[in-house]
Amino acid sequence: MQRRTFLGLGAALLAAGSLGGWTLARTAQAQPLLLSARDAVDGRHYAVGYRLDGQRQFATAVTERCHDVVAHPFLPMALFVGRRPSRESYLIDTRDGRLLQTLSIPPERHFQGHAVFHHSGEWLYSTENDTAEPGRGVIGVWHLEGMQLRRASELSSFGIGPHQLLWMPDGETLVIANGGIRTEADSREKMNLNAMEPSLVLLQRSGELISKEQLPEQMNSVRHLAVARDGTVVSGQQYEGNPADAVPLVAIKRPGQALQAFPLGEAQRLAMRQYTASVAIHSELRLLAITAPRGGRFFIWALDSGALRLDAPLPDCAGVAACSEGFVVSSGRGRCRLYDCRRSAIQMQALQLPAGLWDNHLRLA
């Protein structure tokens, strides 16, 4: 480890207090911690953490609606990222829900809903929009100093409207879903549907472009991602064209191969209603899961063969994350569910978590 990285982490550990005590406490609670944004019936926004057995860890009121959550690789904190076009994100202590920092974005930028911590724990990268040059994709670079994130620099996403970004298995290469849609200032209005430029970009952490690939359908916005341990990347799309067009809504980039359509059955493609949401890969079981909230469907496929393993109704299904048994899925209108995929017949059980009002993504920490 480089000396500067070590010193930076040392400061963070001191600021965090007893990291060892937290580690022991986490070991004692075997249930994973589900992190997600959630609304109350009165419309107020919360950053929440629940154990999968239903025990509430925290529910912290926040000013703006959040989208994704990114947990620090080893410190008890997570960033709840503001939903596009937010100007705030929230750094939360995952032990008790204490608000550590309201992260404010620089002028002429807004958050796009996603971020990732580097495995060193010292750096965070967030997808952003340049509102001075509308649609120009920006990757904000933030440095963790103590228990606060400070703006350090920014990179180009080499595209328009970046949405989700993740790490490739080397931990130094970012994969970025450029949605290709231009929006201005604080608006969610889509300004360039006839001139969209969606793309999938591989970017070195230092900012050098490795590759940029595009799907044949210009209006097929690349939105959400999952990366397998072997480097397989899956992207879920949202089609902005004619609802009657037959467009592949899932794409896959296998190691050494180009980005191409994933083999969806026609019944599943139609059920998605031109919209996919969260994407997750279970690397050990070699499974792919996708939520389609407009169609109220949840899907699981075999990642290698493309064989359909599950097509289940789930109203307003939202976030999905891999767990030891299979996948945990949340819903905006119903109960969260656990799908046990360890046997040929997938088993579903409802989780004892609050029903409904869950937002787009969930993470297990």
Protein Blocks (a to p, Z undefined) as FASTA:
>chain_A
ZZklmmmmmmmmmmnopmklmmmmmmmmmbacdddddddfkopacdddddfkopafbdcd
dfbdcfbdcddfkbccdddddddddfbdcdddfknopafbdcdddehiacehiacddfkl
paccdddddfklghiacddddddehjaccdfbdcdehiahiabdcddfkopaccdddehp
acehjbfbdfklmlcccddddddfkopafbdcddfblklccfbdcddfkopacdddddfb
dfkbccdfbdcddehiacddddddfklmmmnnopacbdcddfklopaddddfknopacdd
dfklopafbdcddehiabdcddfklpacddfkbccddddfkbmbdcddddfbdeehiafb
dcdZZ
